[in-house]
Structure formats: C-alpha cells, structure tokens
C-alpha cells in the first residue's frame, strides 16, 4: 500500500507533457499540410510556365515533360512589351498606398486615441462604402471619366485605388493605434511635443508593424485590381492584370505563356510579402492582442 501511494504522484505529472508534445506534433503537421496546400498552386504555376505549350495543354498535365524558358522569352520579347503595364501597376499601387497611409494615419488617430464625437457613426460610414458592389457604380464612374477626359489615365486609377483602400486602412490603423499606451502620449505632451511630432516620433515607431501590414495589404489590393483597370484604361494606362488577359485570344489559350506572365506579375507582391514578413505578422497580431 505504501509503495503504490508513493509511486502514483511521480507517474502522473509525466503524462501531461507527453500529451502536450503529441498535441504540438499534430498542430505542426497540420500547419505543414495547410502550408503545402497554399504553396502547391504556386509551384504548379511555375512548373507549367517552364513547359512548352504542347506539354502544358495536355490533359492530364505532363509533369515530367522537358523544361524550357520559351514562355518567358515570349512574354518579354513578344508583340506587346510587358514593361509599360508593369510600370503602370507599380506607379498606381505605390502612389495610392502612400496616399492611403497619409490619410488613414491621422484619421485613425482621431477615431482611437483622440476620439471625435459620434466616432462610431464615422466608422460605420467608412464600412458602408464597401457594401456597394463595385460593378454597381462602374457606369457613373465611367461616364465621369469620359466627360472629364480622364479615360486611360493612370491618375484616375490612383484616385480610385485610394478611395477603394482607404476604409480598410482606417479600420486596420484604428485597431493598431488603440494599443498605444496613453502614458506615452501624456509624456510627449508634457515634453511639449505637438500633434505632428507626436504622430511622427512617438506613435509611428510603436505601430510601425501595423503600418507595414496596412501598406502591404493596400499594395496587394491595388496591384491585383482588374475591373477598374479593364474598363477605364486602354493602352496608355494599361495595368499588369489587364495585360494578362491578352494571353486569352481567339486562337486559344496560351497556357505556358500565361503562367509565365502570371508568375512575373506576381513577383512584386511575393517579394514585398517576404521582405515585410516579420512586420506583417507583428502588425496583424498587434490589433488583436489586448
């Protein structure tokens, strides 16, 4: 009896770490499976872009077919140059994202740290602008661009991309700024810092991961936008997503060239995501942890 009661307490604590280890192993395995499922389409895209058109069009696809760079050669040296659409997308995405950050940062400050009157109504107004389907407002926007002579103008896309991303940016930035300690603002006020200096030197460094996350999401939304660019541009302000649609012709679908073009067009977003990976993770978790 004495031996049984002495050994029982020593064996019980050992079972809990083993269960935790098994649970952690299953979660790790699940994370790898989900990650592979997300990466698999990208790998398939790259593999198809390295095949010839005949091998890429086979059904089922020829996975072990010979690799070639013909799709990339056709993309860069074909009839239409891809550089103007890429530069247009880069210009529209970067400029609109910069304007969105300049507008959303003080707006989020007014709605979180120094809340204005009826700030909940303001937030609802921002959110309500995303409830209307884009296609429902496309005709008046087209008529406006036509009557003002702004069709096929990259600056018109910049204005629309800014308006499209500003509500999302304000909501994101507000959740980030609400985590700033009030004591930091009080200390800056006692030191004589004005509003501009407080935003630039006190708040901005604290919420920099949130700013990076907001900028990356706005950049991705602007870079991938197709509907506005398809309807409101032609040749001068054509963007990269519109350029991709030119590979679907009446002669058929050039799958290898399309995959090569899609991978090249996706590279700026992939590079920006990997470069800001740490800031993105910190930023997306900043506004959700109290």
N, C-alpha and C positions, 0 to 999 in steps of 0.2 A: 504493500500500500504506500509506503514511504517513497519507494523508488518511482512508482507511477506518478505520484503527485509532484515529484521533483523534476522529472523529465518533461512533463506536459508544458510548463511555461517556456522551456527552452526551444521546443519544436514549433510553437505557434507563431512567433514573430518571423520565422523563416519563410512561411507560406506567403506573406504579404508581398515581399519584394519579388518573389517568383511570379506572382500574378501581375504585378506592375511591369515586370520585364516582358511577359508574354503579351500584355496589352500594348506596350510600346512597340514590340516587334510587329504586331498586326497593324498598328497605325502607320508604322514605317512602310510596310508592304503596301498598304492601301494608298499611301501618298505616292509611292513609286508607280503604282498602276495608273492612278489618275494623271500623274505627270507624263507617263508614256502615251496615254490616250490623247493628251493635248498636243504632244510633240509629234505624234505619228503623222497627222495630216501635213505638217511642215516638211517632214522627212520625205513623204510621198511626193510632195510638190517638187522638192529639189531633185529627187530621183527621176521624176518624169521629165523635168527640164533638161536632164542630161541624156535623154534618149532621142532617137530620130523620130520624125513624125509618123513613120510607118509603125515603129515599135510602140510609140505612145498611144496610138489609136487601136491597138489590139485589145480584144476582149476575150478572156481575161488579160490584164496587162502583162507585158513581158518584163518581169522583174529583173531577170538575169541578162537582159539584152545588152549589147555593146554600148558603152558610154561615149557621148560626143558633145561638143560645145557648139554645135550648129544652131541650136535655139538661141543662145546668147549672141552669136555672130549676127543672126538675122534680126535680133532685137536692136542691136546697136548700129548695124550697118544696113538696115532695111530701107524701104522707101521713105518712111517718115522718121525723123530724128526724135528720140525719146527725151532729149535734154530740155527743150522748152517746156513740155508738160511737167517734168520733174522739178524744174526751177520754179514754175508757177505754183505747184503744190507746196514746195518748200517756202516760198515767199508768203503765200496765203496762210499757211499753218503757223509759221514763226511770228509773223506780224500780228495776226489775230490773237494768238496765245499771249503775246506780250501786252496787247491792249486789254485783254480779259483780266490778266493779273493786276494791271494798274487800276482797273475799275473795281474788281471784286475785293481787293485787299481793304481799302477804306470802307467799302460797303459792309463787308463782314465785320469790321471793327465797330461800325455804328450799330450793327444788329446783335452784337455779342458782348463786347466789353463795355461800350457806352450805348446801351440800347435806346433807340429813339421811341417816340410814342407810337403805339399800335404796331410794334415791330413784327408781331405775328401776322398781321394783315399784309405787311410788306413781303414777308417770306412766302405767304400763300400766293401773292401776286406773281412773284418770281416763278413759283412752281406751276401756276396756272398757264404760263406762257408755253410750257412743254406739253400741255394737254391737247392742244390743237394739232392734228396731223399736218405734217409739212406739206403734203400734196394738196391739202385744202387751201392753203394760202399761196400756192405756187402761181396761179393765174394772175392775181393782183400784183404780185411781185414782178412777174414777167412784164406786165403792162407798164408798171412803174419804171422798170429798167429800159423798156423800149421808148417810152415817152421822154425820158431824161437822157437818152443816148448813152446809157451805161451797159448795154449788152456787150458781151465779150470783153469785159473789163475786169482785171484782177482785183481792183479796189472794191468793186461791188461784192465780190466773194468774201473779201476780208471783212466788210461790214456785216454781211450775213453770218459768217462764221463766228464773229464776235457776239452778235445777238443770240446765236444758237447756243454758245457755250457759257455765256455769262450767268444764266440762272444756276447751272450746275456748279460753276466755280464759286458763286456766292454761298450756296448751301454747304459746299465742302469746306471753304475757308472759314465759315462761321463755326463749324464743329471743331476746327483746329484752334481758332482763336479763343474759343470758350475754355480751353485748357490752360491758357496763360495765367499764372498766379497773379492775383490782384496786388500782392505785396511788391512785385517788380514795377508795376505801374505807379504805385504810390511812391516808391523810392525814386523813380525817374522824375516824378512831379516835384518832389522835394528838392531834387538837384537842379531844378529849373529847366528841364527838357520840355520843349514844345511838342505839339502833336506830330509834326513831320519828323522830328528827331526821335520821338518815342516809337513811331511806326518803323522807322528805318533802322535804328540802332538797338532797340530793346525788344520789340515784338518780332520783327522779321527773323533775327537769328534763332529765336526759340521755335518758331513754327516753320523753319526752312524745309524740314521734311514734308510738311503739308503743302507748302508752296510748290515743291518739286513734284509731288504726286498730282496736284491740281494741274500744273503745267503740262505734265506728260499726258494726262487724260484728255485735256483740251487739244493738245497737239495731235493725238491719235484720232480724235473725232473729226478734226479739221482735215487731216490727211486722208482719211477714208471716205469723206463725204462725196457722194456721187450725184444725187438728184439735182441739187442746185447747179453744180458744175455742168451737168449734162444738158440742162435746159437753158442756162443763162450764158454759156460760153460756146465758142465755135472753134476758131483756130488760134487766135492771139492769146487768149486766157485759158486754153485747154489745160486741164489738170491730169495728173497721172492716172487716177481711176477711170477718167473718160478715155484716156489713151489706151487703156487695157481693153476696152470694148471694141476697139478697131481690129482686134485679132479674131473676132467672130464675124466672118464675111459670108457673102453669098456662095463662095466656093467651098465653104465648110469651116470647121473649127480647127485651127492650127494649135493643137493641144500642147505640144512641146514648146513652141514659141510663147504661148500664153502662160505656161508655167514658169518659163524663164523670165518673162516680163513681170509676172506677179511676184516672183522672188526678189527681183531687183527693186521693184516698187516697195516691197515690204521691208527692205534692208534699213532705211532710215528709222522706221518705228522699232525694229528689233535692236538696232544699235542704241537708240535712245533709251529703250527699256533696260538693256543690260547695263548701260552706263549709270542709270539712275535707280538701279535695283535696290540698293540699300535704303536710299532716300524714299523710294516708293513704298517699301514695306513699313518703314517707320511712319511715313505720313498716313498711310491707310489705317494704321493701328492707333495713331495719335488721337484722333477724334472719338474713338470708341472705348477708350480706357479711362475710367474716372479715377 
